[in-house]
Amino acid sequence: MRYTPTESEYAAVPRMSDGERLDYFLTRVFETDEVWFLKNPMRPFERSLGGTIYLPVWPYRRFASEAALEQWQDCVPSSVSLDHYLEIMLAEQVSPGALIEIMPRGEAAGCVITPVRLRSILEAMIDVGSYHLDG
């Protein structure tokens, strides 16, 4: 099943702080069991800014599709299960020194987090069966 954000959620995202954006992303990927990213053309899309590699991700296709239409027109949205994202993408496919960018939209940067920290949070959520971000 494909999920979509409610209209009020969709409207609120551009005004979210980094912490709110991270919280929203974590809650939604835990609920939907899928993570959206962009592919260009056969591999996950990475962007480089100032020598740092960023891997943008979203909780819903709608956000990833819009990014592909706006900023990254040569990319297509793709999703994987949360388990696949944890076990394969975060564990094996992240370039050394790369950062995960949570929900960039338009000109607004997303919340930036290390792959190790994101994986730790998601694994803890799975272990306890719910989501609570401390600190």
WORA-V697583 format. One record per helix or strand. SS is the DSSP state (@ for helix, = for strand). FROM is the first residue (numbers start at 1). TO is the last residue. Records with the same first field share a line. If there is no record, write none. Layout:
SS = FROM-TO  FROM-TO
//
This chain:
@ = 7-13  18-32  61-70  82-92  115-128
= = 34-39  44-44  47-49  52-58  76-81  99-102  105-105  108-108  111-114
//
